[in-house]
Amino acid sequence: MSDKANLPVGDPGHGDSVASWAAVITIMVAFTVGTLAFWFEQPSLVWASAALAVVGVILGIALKRAGYGVNGSKSKH
């Protein structure tokens, strides 16, 4: 019996999509690098990490619009 069979009918998938995973991983990497850069007093890397976090948000939105979001046309679910 699969785990999907036990989900409520109205379950939105809780972000189990390519778009959400790509966005979250990109943003997590950005914050990790930004934290290390802040700790080692590298302001240019801190700002680059902030920009990467913004790119992660844009990436998630773009992939969702391209059909890779929850229940998107190109998602497996």
C-alpha positions in Angstrom: 0.0 0.0 0.0 1.5 3.3 -1.0 1.8 6.4 1.3 -0.2 8.4 -1.2 -3.3 6.2 -0.5 -3.5 7.5 3.1 -3.4 11.2 2.2 -6.5 13.3 2.7 -8.4 14.1 -0.5 -7.7 17.8 -0.3 -3.9 17.4 0.5 -2.0 19.9 -1.7 1.2 17.8 -1.6 3.0 20.2 0.9 5.5 21.3 -1.7 6.6 17.9 -2.9 7.7 19.2 -6.3 10.7 20.0 -8.4 10.0 23.7 -8.0 9.9 23.7 -4.3 12.9 21.4 -3.8 15.0 23.5 -6.2 14.0 26.7 -4.4 14.6 25.4 -0.9 18.0 23.8 -1.7 19.2 27.0 -3.5 18.0 29.2 -0.6 19.6 26.9 2.0 22.9 26.9 0.2 22.7 30.7 0.0 22.1 31.1 3.7 24.8 28.6 4.6 27.4 30.3 2.5 26.2 33.7 3.7 26.5 32.7 7.3 30.1 31.4 6.8 31.0 34.5 4.8 29.7 36.7 7.6 31.6 34.7 10.2 34.8 35.0 8.1 34.1 38.7 7.5 33.7 38.5 3.7 31.1 41.2 2.9 31.2 40.6 -0.8 30.3 36.9 -0.3 27.6 37.9 2.1 26.0 40.1 -0.6 26.5 37.4 -3.2 24.7 34.9 -0.9 21.8 37.3 -0.5 21.6 37.6 -4.3 21.6 33.8 -4.5 18.7 33.6 -2.0 16.7 35.9 -4.3 17.7 33.8 -7.3 16.3 30.8 -5.4 12.9 32.5 -4.9 12.8 33.5 -8.6 13.8 29.9 -9.6 11.0 28.4 -7.6 8.4 30.8 -9.1 9.8 30.2 -12.6 9.7 26.4 -12.3 6.2 26.6 -10.8 5.0 28.6 -13.8 6.8 26.2 -16.1 4.6 23.3 -14.8 7.0 21.8 -12.2 5.0 22.9 -9.1 2.6 20.8 -7.1 0.1 19.2 -9.4 1.8 20.9 -12.3 1.5 19.7 -15.9 5.1 18.4 -15.9 5.3 16.9 -12.4 5.1 13.2 -11.8 2.3 13.3 -9.3 
